[in-house]
């Protein structure tokens, strides 16, 4: 069930990352002069490139995050790559509110001894404090 929620949150993050395409479109329109008035401003040309660069960076980050979430869902289901799943659960907490819920529950589930054994991790030894 946890892997299905990874796919759902990945779909949502992929959808929201596509909104960066609006900034890319605005940057292209600024470069083409479609958004300028009768007197073209040289700053509009620079701002067009800034919009394209920032939109592309956000789009790339969002789609990379989406692919990593899909992979984490697949790995949770097949009980492989424990560390990757744990790191992606921590990163998912940044995507509020759905990713936060998914990340917290994934971290809680991955910390169980039975789940660690399913992933093939050696059991954690209890810490002994000596004074």
C-alpha positions in Angstrom: 0.0 0.0 0.0 2.9 2.3 0.7 4.2 1.9 -2.8 0.9 2.9 -4.3 1.0 6.1 -2.3 4.4 6.7 -3.7 3.0 6.5 -7.2 0.1 8.9 -6.3 2.4 11.5 -4.7 4.7 11.1 -7.7 1.8 11.8 -10.0 0.9 14.9 -8.1 4.5 16.2 -8.0 4.9 15.6 -11.7 1.7 17.5 -12.4 2.7 20.4 -10.3 6.2 20.5 -11.8 4.7 21.1 -15.2 3.5 24.5 -14.1 7.1 25.6 -14.5 6.4 25.4 -18.3 4.4 28.6 -17.9 7.5 30.5 -16.9 9.4 29.0 -19.9 6.6 30.1 -22.2 6.6 33.6 -20.7 10.4 33.8 -21.2 10.0 32.7 -24.8 7.3 35.3 -25.4 9.5 38.0 -23.9 12.4 37.0 -26.2 10.1 37.1 -29.2 8.7 40.5 -28.3 5.1 39.4 -27.9 4.8 40.8 -24.4 6.5 44.2 -25.2 4.7 47.4 -25.8 5.5 49.8 -28.7 8.9 50.6 -27.1 10.9 47.4 -26.6 12.8 47.3 -23.3 16.3 45.7 -23.3 15.7 44.4 -19.8 12.8 42.3 -21.2 15.3 40.4 -23.2 17.4 39.6 -20.1 14.3 38.8 -18.1 13.2 36.4 -20.8 16.4 34.4 -20.4 16.0 34.5 -16.6 12.4 33.2 -16.9 13.5 30.4 -19.3 16.5 29.4 -17.0 14.5 29.4 -13.8 11.5 27.6 -15.3 13.8 25.0 -16.9 15.6 24.4 -13.5 12.3 24.0 -11.6 10.9 21.7 -14.3 14.1 19.6 -14.3 14.1 19.4 -10.4 10.4 18.5 -10.3 10.6 15.8 -12.9 13.7 14.3 -11.3 11.9 14.3 -8.0 9.0 12.6 -9.6 11.1 9.9 -11.2 12.9 9.3 -7.9 9.6 8.9 -6.1 8.4 6.4 -8.6 11.6 4.4 -8.2 11.3 4.6 -4.4 7.7 3.2 -4.7 9.0 0.4 -6.9 11.9 -0.4 -4.5 9.7 -0.4 -1.4 7.4 -2.9 -3.1 10.4 -5.1 -4.1 12.2 -4.6 -0.8 15.4 -3.3 -2.4 17.7 -0.3 -1.9 16.8 0.5 1.7 19.0 3.6 2.0 17.5 5.1 -1.2 14.0 4.6 0.0 14.8 6.2 3.4 16.5 9.2 1.7 13.6 9.7 -0.7 11.2 9.5 2.3 13.1 12.4 3.9 13.0 14.4 0.6 9.3 13.7 0.2 8.6 15.5 3.4 9.4 18.8 1.5 6.4 18.3 -0.8 3.7 19.5 1.6 1.1 18.3 2.6 0.9 14.9 0.8 4.6 14.2 0.6 5.0 15.1 4.3 2.5 12.5 5.3 4.0 9.9 2.9 7.6 10.7 4.0 6.7 10.4 7.7 4.8 7.1 7.3 7.6 5.7 5.1 10.2 6.6 7.6 8.2 5.0 10.4 7.6 1.8 8.4 11.3 1.5 7.3 12.5 1.8 10.9 10.8 -1.4 11.9 13.1 -4.4 12.5 10.9 -6.7 10.4 11.0 -4.3 7.5 14.8 -3.9 7.8 15.1 -7.7 7.6 12.9 -7.8 4.5 15.3 -5.4 2.8 18.3 -7.5 3.9 19.7 -5.1 6.3 21.5 -6.4 9.3 19.6 -5.8 12.5 20.6 -2.7 14.5 22.3 -3.6 17.8 21.1 -1.9 20.9 23.3 0.8 22.2 24.9 0.2 25.6 25.7 3.2 27.7 28.5 2.8 30.2 29.4 5.3 32.8 
